[in-house]
């Protein structure tokens, strides 16, 4: 047990160091397209997102685990973060929210950034699940858990540091397995700036951290556990009160009606 906690400590420390370093480097060269108006009307940057994604990936990569497990974790984190970044940047002015709106646009022949994110994270989850599990059914369940974890953390990103707190709350029970230490370390590194409303993790960071937690869940569960977690994540996704499309960002001017007063997000399954 002591060795496992030592590995987790190293992983979390590496994740925190990489996340902090990446964040400082990105802030040193600010770009307007990485700035947003948050729920309270303040201008913040989105640099915490790519920073925590890189931190979580680095923290996972240093763990002395089977190669397939490390590859799965790094793949899930970077792919989910990449899909989130695409939506953060390309979909910044798209007023559509929720799966139904994006799937409706897809039926009309338009591929939105939200649809790319949804299907991209799903594909990444399945690919990571294929590396972690042997049987086809378990691979599919693993993909659902990994993608569901990514969307769940994004769903929680409704106020400063809430997503980080969600990562810590969900990751703590998984610490004995060490894989949860990387997303926790990355989240802790930037929680002060997130809470201070200087930055936000956006879709990029929320999906990356959630995918990392999903991998930690999958790696230590058999089929019964996968079924239970998959069902719970799907239920949480469809009954949540936030929006899975950057609820903290006021992406268009007509959504902001004054400081701290933003039009309410739609139901996440709409």
C-alpha positions in Angstrom: 0.0 0.0 0.0 2.8 2.4 0.9 4.5 1.8 -2.5 1.2 2.6 -4.3 0.7 5.8 -2.4 4.3 6.7 -3.2 3.6 6.2 -6.9 0.5 8.2 -6.7 2.4 11.1 -5.0 5.0 11.1 -7.7 2.3 11.1 -10.4 0.3 13.9 -8.8 3.5 16.0 -8.3 4.5 15.6 -11.9 1.0 16.5 -13.1 0.9 19.6 -10.9 4.4 20.7 -12.0 3.6 20.2 -15.7 0.2 21.9 -15.5 1.6 24.8 -13.6 4.5 25.3 -16.0 2.3 25.0 -19.1 -0.2 27.5 -17.6 2.5 30.1 -16.9 4.0 29.6 -20.4 0.6 30.1 -22.0 -0.2 33.2 -20.0 3.1 34.7 -20.9 1.9 35.0 -24.5 -1.9 35.8 -24.3 -4.2 35.4 -27.3 -7.6 36.9 -27.6 -9.2 33.7 -29.0 -8.4 32.0 -25.6 -10.3 34.7 -23.6 -13.9 34.5 -22.6 -16.5 36.3 -20.4 -17.4 34.1 -17.5 -20.7 33.7 -15.7 -20.1 36.9 -13.7 -19.2 39.1 -16.6 -15.4 39.0 -16.0 -12.9 38.4 -18.7 -10.9 35.2 -18.0 -8.6 33.1 -20.1 -8.9 29.4 -21.0 -5.3 28.5 -20.5 -6.0 26.3 -17.5 -7.6 23.8 -19.9 -4.7 22.8 -22.1 -2.4 23.1 -19.0 -4.4 20.6 -16.9 -4.7 18.3 -20.0 -0.9 18.2 -20.4 -0.4 17.8 -16.7 -2.8 14.9 -16.4 -1.2 13.2 -19.4 2.3 13.7 -18.0 1.4 12.5 -14.6 -0.1 9.3 -16.0 2.8 8.6 -18.3 5.3 8.4 -15.4 3.3 5.7 -13.5 5.0 2.2 -13.5 1.9 0.6 -15.1 1.5 -1.8 -18.0 2.2 0.0 -21.3 -1.4 -0.6 -22.6 -2.8 1.1 -19.5 -0.5 4.1 -19.8 -1.2 4.4 -23.5 -5.0 4.2 -22.9 -4.8 6.9 -20.3 -2.7 9.3 -22.3 -4.8 8.7 -25.4 -8.1 9.4 -23.6 -6.8 12.5 -21.9 -5.2 14.1 -24.9 -8.0 13.2 -27.3 -10.8 14.4 -25.0 -8.8 17.6 -24.3 -8.3 18.1 -28.0 -12.0 17.6 -28.8 -12.8 20.1 -26.0 -10.3 22.6 -27.3 -11.8 22.3 -30.8 -15.2 23.2 -29.3 -13.8 25.9 -27.2 -12.3 27.7 -30.2 -14.4 26.8 -33.2 -17.7 26.7 -31.4 -17.1 29.9 -29.4 -19.9 31.8 -31.2 -22.3 28.8 -31.7 -25.5 29.5 -29.6 -26.6 25.8 -29.9 -26.4 23.8 -26.7 -27.0 20.2 -25.9 -26.8 16.9 -27.8 -30.2 17.3 -29.4 -29.3 20.6 -31.0 -26.0 19.3 -32.4 -27.5 16.0 -33.6 -30.3 18.0 -35.3 -27.8 20.1 -37.1 -26.0 16.9 -38.2 -29.3 15.6 -39.6 -29.5 18.8 -41.7 -26.0 18.2 -43.0 -24.1 20.6 -40.7 -21.2 19.2 -38.6 -21.0 21.4 -35.5 -18.1 21.6 -33.2 -20.3 20.1 -30.5 -21.0 17.1 -32.7 -17.2 16.7 -33.4 -16.6 16.8 -29.6 -19.3 14.3 -28.8 -18.3 11.7 -31.4 -14.6 12.4 -31.0 -14.6 11.8 -27.2 -16.8 8.7 -27.7 -14.3 7.3 -30.3 -11.4 8.1 -27.9 -13.2 6.3 -25.1 -13.8 3.2 -27.2 -10.1 3.2 -28.3 -8.9 3.5 -24.8 -11.4 0.8 -23.6 -10.0 -1.5 -26.3 -6.5 -1.1 -24.8 -7.8 -1.7 -21.2 -10.1 -4.6 -21.7 -10.1 -7.9 -23.6 -13.7 -8.8 -24.2 -15.8 -6.7 -26.7 -18.6 -6.0 -24.2 -16.2 -4.8 -21.6 -14.5 -2.6 -24.2 -17.7 -0.9 -25.1 -18.7 -0.5 -21.4 -15.2 1.0 -20.7 -15.7 3.4 -23.6 -19.0 4.6 -22.1 -17.4 5.1 -18.7 -14.4 7.0 -20.1 -16.5 9.3 -22.3 -19.2 9.6 -19.6 -16.5 10.7 -17.1 -15.4 13.4 -19.5 -18.9 14.7 -20.0 -19.7 14.5 -16.3 -16.8 16.8 -15.2 -17.7 19.2 -18.0 -21.3 19.2 -16.7 -20.0 20.2 -13.3 -18.1 23.2 -14.6 -20.8 25.8 -13.7 -18.9 28.0 -11.3 -15.2 28.6 -10.4 -13.4 25.6 -9.1 -16.5 23.4 -9.1 -15.1 21.1 -11.8 -11.8 20.8 -9.9 -13.7 20.0 -6.7 -15.6 17.3 -8.6 -12.3 15.8 -9.8 -11.0 15.7 -6.3 -14.2 14.2 -4.9 -14.4 11.5 -7.5 -10.7 10.8 -7.7 -10.0 10.4 -3.9 -11.5 6.9 -3.7 -9.4 5.8 -6.6 -6.1 6.9 -5.2 -5.1 3.4 -4.1 -4.9 2.5 -7.8 -2.6 5.6 -8.5 -4.3 6.5 -11.8 -6.5 9.1 -10.2 -3.6 11.0 -8.8 -2.6 12.6 -12.2 -5.9 14.5 -12.8 -6.1 15.4 -9.2 -2.6 16.8 -9.1 -3.3 18.8 -12.3 -6.6 20.2 -11.0 -5.0 21.2 -7.6 -2.2 23.1 -9.4 -4.6 25.6 -10.9 -7.5 25.6 -8.5 -6.5 28.9 -6.9 -6.5 30.7 -10.2 -9.7 29.1 -11.2 -11.3 30.1 -7.9 -9.9 33.6 -8.3 -11.6 33.9 -11.7 -8.4 34.5 -13.5 -8.8 31.4 -15.7 -11.1 28.5 -16.3 -10.5 25.0 -17.6 -13.2 25.2 -20.2 -14.2 22.2 -22.3 -10.5 21.4 -22.9 -9.7 20.8 -19.3 -13.0 19.5 -18.1 -13.1 16.7 -20.7 -9.4 15.8 -20.2 -9.7 15.5 -16.5 -13.0 13.6 -16.7 -11.5 11.1 -19.2 -8.6 10.6 -16.9 -10.9 9.7 -14.1 -12.8 7.4 -16.4 -9.7 5.5 -17.2 -8.9 5.2 -13.4 -12.4 3.8 -12.9 -12.2 1.3 -15.8 -8.7 0.0 -14.9 -9.9 -1.2 -11.5 -13.3 -2.6 -12.4 -14.8 -5.8 -13.7 -17.9 -6.1 -15.8 -20.3 -5.6 -12.9 -18.5 -2.4 -11.9 -18.4 -1.2 -15.4 -22.1 -1.7 -15.9 -22.9 0.2 -12.7 -20.6 3.1 -13.5 -21.8 3.3 -17.1 -25.4 3.4 -16.0 -24.7 6.0 -13.3 -22.8 8.3 -15.7 -25.5 8.1 -18.3 -28.1 8.9 -15.7 -26.1 11.8 -14.3 -25.6 13.2 -17.8 -29.3 13.2 -18.6 -30.5 14.5 -15.2 -27.9 17.2 -14.6 -28.9 20.8 -14.2 -26.0 22.3 -16.1 -25.0 22.4 -19.7 -22.3 20.3 -21.1 -21.3 23.0 -23.5 -19.1 25.4 -21.5 -21.8 26.7 -19.1 -19.4 29.1 -17.5 -18.7 30.8 -20.8 -20.9 33.5 -22.2 -20.2 32.6 -25.8 -22.4 35.2 -27.5 -23.2 38.7 -26.4 -26.9 38.2 -26.4 -26.5 35.6 -23.6 -25.1 38.1 -21.2 -27.7 40.5 -19.6 -25.5 42.0 -16.9 -23.0 41.0 -14.3 -23.8 37.7 -12.8 -27.0 37.4 -14.8 -26.9 34.9 -17.7 -29.6 33.2 -19.6 -30.2 29.7 -18.0 -28.7 26.7 -19.9 -31.0 24.2 -21.5 -31.5 20.7 -20.1 -28.3 18.7 -21.0 -30.3 16.1 -22.9 -32.1 18.6 -25.1 
